[in-house]
Amino acid sequence: MLKVVNKHIADLETDLSDGLRLIALVEVLSGKLFQQKYTRRPTLRPQKLENVTMALRFLERDEGIRIVNIGESVAGLAVCPPTCTV
């Protein structure tokens, strides 16, 4: 599926940790371009966290997909609940 955007996922923890491949996956699955600004070359942990959080919020808010049982950590990063700001 990600072949369309020339990306692949081999290890969920490392490949999704910066949010870039997660955003690409969300775009492919939803058929929509991600409209929010995100960090395209995240190097710092907060930048990676923000990308992952924005992708998950997009799924919940725009696609109506309820995210459950992911705990407080995704790909080794603490994820902010929808009510907090990043």
N, C-alpha and C positions, 0 to 999 in steps of 0.2 A: 504494500500500500504506500509506503513512504518512497518507493522507487520513483514515483511520479515527481517528487521534489528532490531526488538524488540523495536520500538519507537512508540510513539503516539503524536498527537498534539490536545490539547484541547482548548488552548487559543493562537491565532496567535502571539499576542504581547509578551507574556512572553515565550512561547515555542520556538519561532524563534529568540529571542533577542540575544542569544550568538552565533548563526550561526551553531551550531552543528547539530540540527535537520534539518535545511535548507540544509546543506551539505549532510546529509543522504538522504533527499528527492530528491535532485538533482542526487545523485548516483543511487537511485532506478529508477527514471524516465528516466535517460539517459542510464542506463545499463552500466555505466562506473565508475571506481573507481576514486575518486578525487586525482589527482596526486600531487597537490601543498601541501606544508607543511602548516598546520594550527594548531592553538592552541587547543589541545584536552581537556584542562581543563581551559578555560578562566575565569579569576576572575576580571581582570581589564577591564574597558570600552573600551580602545583602542584594546585589544585583541578580544573582542566581535565584535567590529566594523570591524576589519580586517577579521574575519571569514565570516561575512555577506557579506562584499564587495567582497571577493574572490569567494563566491558562486554565487553572481549576475554576476560577470565578467565571470565566467565559462559559465553561461547560455548564455551570449551575445557572447562571443568569440568562445567557442568550440561547442555550440549547435545552434548558429545562432538565438537565441531568443532575440528579441529586448525588453528591459525593458522600459516601458513607464508609466507615471502617478503615480510614487511612491513618488514623491516629494523629498525633501531633507532628509527625515527621514524614516527609516524602523525599526520597532520594537523599537521605542523610541531612535534610534541611528542615528546620522547624517551620511549619506552615501556619500562616496567620488565618484565623477563622474569618468568615466573610464580614464580620462586624468591625474588625480592626483595620487600620490603614497601614500601608507599607511605606 
